Amino acid sequence: MLRFLHLADLHLGAAFDMLSQKAAESAQQKQFAALEHAVRVAGRERAHAILIAGDLFDSPLPSATVFSRAMSILSQAACPVLIAPGNHDYICAGSPYLTSALPSNVHVFTQSTLEPVHLGEAATVWGAAFHDQSAVIPLTHRKFSRPVNICLVHTDLKTDGGYNHYSPDEIAASGFSYLAAGHNHAPSGLRRAGGTVFCCPGGMSAVASTETGRKGFLRIEIGETIKAQFIESKAVEFSRLEIDLTPIPSDTGLQKVLIERIPKNHDRVCATVALVGERIYEPNLTALRRVLGQVFLSCEVVDETVPKKPVWRYLQQDDLRGAVSRRYRDLIEASNSSEEKEALMLALRYALAAFDDDPRPQA
């Protein structure tokens, strides 16, 4: 039974320039905490290796402080750590992957074609590196000499945009037991092409506000079958919380709803709280931003609501809107069907929205 962790796209050293300086510094520290967490998990699970499928760093030339701290963390792993540089931390002149002393348990694939590293007699990891922001790494290899063969590469599994894309047919023909991919920041889930199982764990840390959802890495177990377990990281997450203000009558009511929606890991969440629906009062946005700024790592509050308009607002007017309103009132009162009443009310709302040049009907 072979066990290893599959990580990708931590982007250590990312600027987080969409955040305040304080929040950005906190987000950067949480990236290192996520790497430390992965090393602890590897020890707890008695992993045979940690595989990092590219973009461990956000830049090909990370600062000496960022690089040395990352290597110090990885040196604590009780197993080999294998790194296949990607389109952000690609191999170039002056790359610390080439110029710095690496811990004895860390191996960086530096060639642009696949080369093997054996994990005892049971498995071989074949890896390669990007040498620029784009790459084409052939899935060719020497003859397999171990029962389990793993390919570790940075590869775009979604589109052929210059980031070493492989088609399902290419993956199927490769003969690998498992292809450990990186690059796409959304998890792909375990997939199969021929006899090869392949997967991208998604970004280990969010680095853009569009990258919502859980972030983490995979525990892979290869035996008679291949199993994957997603493990949530300790890095920053971005989240959009939509709060429907339609049924909420006051800031007190809004507070109650928000308390129920705040996630347990709020201290590492950069949240966008969007107020939506139809409002019947004016929320205190200044106070809301101040309070939520103390709850989340970072918080932006946006008001996307519209004022609530009474459906019978034109009933007494002597114009076409009034005539339409009165006609629908009569039809609704004459109907004995609740479903028909609802349909007529909806039709009236759309009619009034058209009169008001409003794309959304108002209640």
C-alpha positions as MATLAB code, in Angstrom:
seq = 'MLRFLHLADLHLGAAFDMLSQKAAESAQQKQFAALEHAVRVAGRERAHAILIAGDLFDSPLPSATVFSRAMSILSQAACPVLIAPGNHDYICAGSPYLTSALPSNVHVFTQSTLEPVHLGEAATVWGAAFHDQSAVIPLTHRKFSRPVNICLVHTDLKTDGGYNHYSPDEIAASGFSYLAAGHNHAPSGLRRAGGTVFCCPGGMSAVASTETGRKGFLRIEIGETIKAQFIESKAVEFSRLEIDLTPIPSDTGLQKVLIERIPKNHDRVCATVALVGERIYEPNLTALRRVLGQVFLSCEVVDETVPKKPVWRYLQQDDLRGAVSRRYRDLIEASNSSEEKEALMLALRYALAAFDDDPRPQA';
ca = [
       0.000    0.000    0.000;
       1.439    3.354   -1.082;
       0.331    6.555    0.673;
       1.301   10.082   -0.255;
       0.044   13.655   -0.106;
      -0.725   15.466   -3.354;
      -0.375   19.268   -3.061;
      -0.410   22.045   -5.640;
      -0.656   25.798   -6.101;
       0.117   27.173   -2.657;
       1.603   30.333   -4.244;
       3.818   31.268   -1.307;
       4.781   34.927   -1.450;
       1.617   36.058   -3.230;
       1.031   39.779   -2.716;
      -2.706   39.641   -1.872;
      -2.828   43.237   -3.068;
      -6.644   43.188   -3.100;
      -6.485   43.191    0.726;
      -5.347   45.757    3.255;
      -1.699   45.514    4.279;
      -2.604   43.938    7.620;
      -4.937   41.373    6.054;
      -2.420   40.606    3.285;
       0.327   39.923    5.818;
      -2.016   37.642    7.741;
      -2.963   35.785    4.544;
       0.718   35.255    3.737;
       1.362   33.817    7.204;
      -1.599   31.470    6.814;
      -0.018   30.082    3.645;
       2.977   28.953    5.673;
       0.637   27.566    8.324;
      -1.032   25.521    5.581;
       2.310   24.047    4.524;
       3.156   23.225    8.144;
      -0.233   21.542    8.487;
       0.423   19.387    5.419;
       3.773   18.260    6.822;
       2.100   17.305   10.110;
      -0.586   15.356    8.253;
       2.106   13.509    6.292;
       3.717   12.445    9.555;
       0.436   11.417   11.142;
      -0.569    9.391    8.081;
       2.914    7.870    7.705;
       2.997    9.057    4.121;
       5.688    7.664    1.861;
       6.075   11.034    0.107;
       4.726   14.548   -0.353;
       4.214   15.434   -4.019;
       3.915   19.122   -4.975;
       2.590   19.617   -8.510;
       3.853   23.118   -9.190;
       3.419   26.724   -8.105;
       4.633   26.172   -4.580;
       5.790   29.777   -4.974;
       3.977   32.646   -6.688;
       7.126   33.754   -8.497;
      10.132   32.077  -10.153;
      12.325   34.278   -7.950;
      10.736   34.316   -4.493;
      12.474   36.289   -1.787;
      15.212   34.530    0.138;
      13.074   34.778    3.275;
      10.061   33.109    1.668;
      12.137   30.363    0.044;
      14.214   29.532    3.115;
      11.153   29.423    5.357;
       9.382   27.039    2.983;
      12.414   24.752    2.793;
      12.739   24.823    6.576;
       9.141   23.641    6.899;
       9.589   20.900    4.287;
      12.787   19.718    5.973;
      10.658   18.663    8.951;
       8.823   16.066    6.854;
       9.668   12.476    7.743;
       9.407   11.466    4.080;
      10.714   12.596    0.687;
       9.248   15.802   -0.749;
       9.164   15.927   -4.562;
       8.484   19.224   -6.371;
       7.621   19.738  -10.061;
       7.846   23.521  -10.723;
       4.959   25.125  -12.626;
       4.230   28.267  -14.615;
       4.628   30.591  -11.614;
       7.745   29.084  -10.002;
       9.367   27.835  -13.212;
      13.072   27.053  -13.535;
      15.061   30.074  -14.740;
      18.446   31.721  -14.315;
      18.865   32.528  -10.638;
      16.065   30.218   -9.540;
      16.552   29.295   -5.877;
      15.641   25.757   -6.903;
      19.048   25.786   -8.651;
      21.127   28.142   -6.512;
      20.060   27.333   -2.948;
      20.949   24.346   -0.823;
      17.909   22.096   -0.482;
      17.048   19.939    2.524;
      18.218   16.343    2.124;
      14.638   15.074    1.855;
      13.588   17.568   -0.857;
      14.029   16.812   -4.554;
      13.139   19.330   -7.261;
      12.616   18.117  -10.811;
      14.558   20.605  -12.942;
      14.489   19.032  -16.404;
      11.869   19.821  -19.048;
      11.320   16.111  -19.696;
      10.236   13.413  -17.276;
      12.901   11.949  -15.016;
      12.447    9.235  -12.365;
      12.844    9.240   -8.601;
      12.326    5.883   -6.917;
      10.357    5.470   -3.705;
      11.940    2.238   -2.548;
      11.153   -0.876   -4.560;
       7.417   -0.195   -4.784;
       7.064    2.993   -6.793;
       8.656    5.554   -9.076;
       7.673    9.203   -9.402;
       8.331   10.720  -12.815;
       8.480   14.502  -12.811;
       9.488   17.510  -14.886;
       9.570   21.293  -14.633;
       8.313   24.317  -16.513;
      11.189   26.455  -17.833;
       8.970   29.398  -18.735;
       5.417   30.561  -18.158;
       4.256   27.977  -20.691;
       5.461   24.464  -21.400;
       4.917   21.252  -23.322;
       6.134   18.242  -21.357;
       5.808   14.959  -23.290;
       4.387   12.029  -21.349;
       7.221    9.841  -22.602;
       9.419    7.915  -20.198;
      11.937    5.138  -19.932;
      10.823    1.595  -19.240;
       9.007    1.213  -15.930;
      10.992   -0.709  -13.315;
       8.573   -0.486  -10.387;
       4.980   -1.757   -9.982;
       3.532    1.722   -9.295;
       4.460    4.653  -11.522;
       3.298    8.189  -10.768;
       3.583   11.224  -13.028;
       4.049   14.553  -11.206;
       3.527   17.555  -13.489;
       1.945   20.980  -13.651;
      -0.747   20.628  -16.308;
      -3.948   22.390  -17.308;
      -6.580   19.662  -17.329;
      -9.269   21.985  -18.696;
      -8.021   23.831  -21.764;
      -5.114   23.816  -24.189;
      -3.878   27.293  -23.321;
      -0.129   26.704  -23.286;
       0.054   25.238  -19.798;
       1.054   21.676  -20.712;
      -2.431   20.374  -21.481;
      -2.949   16.627  -21.883;
      -5.892   15.042  -23.645;
      -7.592   11.990  -22.110;
      -6.123    9.882  -24.922;
      -2.587   11.046  -24.089;
      -3.109   10.273  -20.411;
      -4.566    6.853  -21.202;
      -1.613    5.992  -23.445;
       0.970    7.053  -20.839;
       0.647    3.897  -18.759;
       1.027    5.716  -15.441;
      -0.826    4.436  -12.399;
      -1.601    7.980  -11.252;
      -1.028   11.440  -12.711;
      -0.640   14.074   -9.980;
      -1.585   17.368  -11.620;
      -1.456   20.994  -10.587;
      -2.452   24.361  -12.117;
      -6.267   24.435  -12.012;
      -7.311   26.072   -8.746;
     -10.627   24.200   -8.557;
     -10.443   20.501   -7.587;
     -11.058   18.122  -10.481;
     -11.974   15.043   -8.482;
     -10.545   11.623   -9.313;
     -10.845   10.875  -13.018;
      -9.730    8.003  -15.199;
      -8.379    7.724  -18.729;
      -7.682    4.137  -19.697;
      -5.742    2.574  -16.850;
      -4.491    5.919  -15.494;
      -6.211    7.747  -12.655;
      -5.535   11.482  -12.654;
      -6.486   14.387  -10.430;
      -5.833   18.033   -9.639;
      -6.396   18.891   -5.943;
      -7.090   22.554   -6.665;
      -5.309   25.471   -5.081;
      -4.059   24.902   -1.571;
      -4.571   28.607   -0.912;
      -6.934   31.069   -2.560;
      -5.053   33.982   -4.106;
      -7.946   35.801   -5.830;
     -11.418   36.836   -4.724;
     -12.958   34.682   -7.468;
     -11.447   31.522   -5.950;
     -14.238   30.720   -3.539;
     -14.818   27.436   -1.759;
     -12.735   25.096    0.345;
      -9.004   24.820   -0.260;
      -6.807   21.878    0.585;
      -4.833   18.899   -0.623;
      -5.248   15.164   -1.160;
      -4.232   12.042    0.694;
      -3.788    9.405   -2.000;
      -3.684    5.689   -1.277;
      -2.698    3.235   -4.007;
      -3.428   -0.439   -3.462;
      -5.751   -2.642   -5.444;
      -7.647    0.580   -6.137;
      -6.756    4.265   -5.859;
      -8.494    6.259   -3.148;
      -8.381    9.989   -2.447;
      -9.280   11.946    0.673;
      -9.600   15.737    0.554;
      -7.999   17.447    3.556;
      -8.819   21.093    4.161;
      -5.810   23.370    4.442;
      -5.269   26.176    6.932;
      -4.808   28.810    4.239;
      -6.970   31.791    3.387;
     -10.336   31.345    1.652;
     -12.532   33.789   -0.228;
     -16.271   33.530    0.220;
     -19.379   35.360   -0.983;
     -22.290   35.374    1.453;
     -25.600   36.503   -0.017;
     -28.127   37.744    2.525;
     -31.702   38.190    1.276;
     -32.914   41.372    2.943;
     -36.515   40.923    1.730;
     -37.912   39.370    4.943;
     -35.593   41.252    7.325;
     -37.195   44.264    9.085;
     -34.218   45.752   10.959;
     -30.494   45.647   11.705;
     -31.290   43.420   14.691;
     -32.903   40.909   12.346;
     -29.947   41.168    9.979;
     -27.562   40.467   12.853;
     -29.432   37.262   13.718;
     -29.244   36.023   10.133;
     -25.547   36.845    9.860;
     -24.659   35.001   13.071;
     -26.125   31.829   11.575;
     -24.166   32.266    8.324;
     -20.710   33.040    9.705;
     -18.430   30.013    9.078;
     -16.362   28.422   11.835;
     -13.116   29.268   10.039;
     -14.094   32.959    9.773;
     -10.674   34.150   10.934;
      -9.121   32.993    7.635;
     -12.002   33.943    5.347;
     -11.980   37.028    3.128;
     -15.707   37.575    2.763;
     -17.896   39.552    0.428;
     -21.244   39.995    2.171;
     -23.811   40.881   -0.483;
     -27.207   42.200    0.599;
     -29.753   41.192   -2.035;
     -33.523   41.252   -2.497;
     -35.981   44.034   -1.654;
     -35.340   46.165    1.399;
     -38.003   47.663    3.643;
     -35.495   49.605    5.778;
     -32.083   51.215    5.299;
     -29.347   49.017    6.835;
     -26.477   50.695    8.677;
     -23.730   49.700    6.256;
     -21.006   51.613    8.098;
     -21.641   49.749   11.345;
     -21.999   46.458    9.465;
     -18.616   46.888    7.788;
     -16.981   47.778   11.099;
     -18.356   44.732   12.935;
     -17.731   42.211   10.155;
     -14.220   43.577    9.664;
     -13.473   42.303   13.168;
     -15.027   38.886   12.483;
     -13.449   37.999    9.132;
      -9.847   38.236    8.007;
     -11.187   40.785    5.527;
     -14.726   41.792    4.638;
     -16.400   43.821    1.906;
     -20.102   44.664    2.237;
     -22.026   45.411   -0.955;
     -25.643   46.542   -1.129;
     -27.389   45.014   -4.148;
     -30.921   45.486   -2.812;
     -33.736   47.511   -4.346;
     -36.471   49.378   -2.438;
     -39.636   47.381   -1.911;
     -42.548   48.789   -3.922;
     -46.215   48.055   -3.070;
     -47.863   46.041   -5.825;
     -50.954   48.280   -5.725;
     -49.004   51.552   -5.910;
     -50.747   52.674   -9.126;
     -54.257   51.515   -8.229;
     -55.732   55.037   -7.883;
     -53.887   56.615  -10.798;
     -55.876   57.718  -13.850;
     -53.479   56.312  -16.443;
     -52.634   53.031  -18.147;
     -50.763   51.724  -15.092;
     -53.806   52.381  -12.928;
     -56.139   50.753  -15.456;
     -53.948   47.641  -15.655;
     -53.733   47.455  -11.856;
     -57.511   47.706  -11.454;
     -58.097   45.098  -14.160;
     -55.788   42.621  -12.450;
     -57.369   43.408   -9.069;
     -60.785   42.479  -10.484;
     -59.435   39.278  -12.045;
     -57.741   38.261   -8.802;
     -60.854   38.941   -6.722;
     -62.997   36.956   -9.172;
     -60.736   33.923   -9.171;
     -61.430   30.950   -6.897;
     -58.073   29.291   -7.554;
     -55.059   30.106   -5.399;
     -52.737   29.025   -8.210;
     -54.528   31.324  -10.652;
     -54.350   34.203   -8.151;
     -50.578   33.699   -7.818;
     -50.177   33.589  -11.604;
     -52.209   36.776  -12.037;
     -50.219   38.541   -9.312;
     -46.958   37.541  -10.984;
     -48.260   38.764  -14.344;
     -49.147   42.116  -12.757;
     -45.682   42.428  -11.254;
     -44.077   41.860  -14.645;
     -46.462   44.343  -16.260;
     -45.594   47.025  -13.690;
     -41.888   46.272  -14.052;
     -42.239   46.876  -17.794;
     -44.004   50.193  -17.133;
     -41.190   51.193  -14.764;
     -38.484   50.025  -17.203;
     -37.269   47.695  -14.442;
     -35.907   44.268  -15.447;
     -37.115   42.783  -12.146;
     -40.760   42.613  -11.030;
     -41.442   44.227   -7.658;
     -43.634   42.789   -4.917;
];
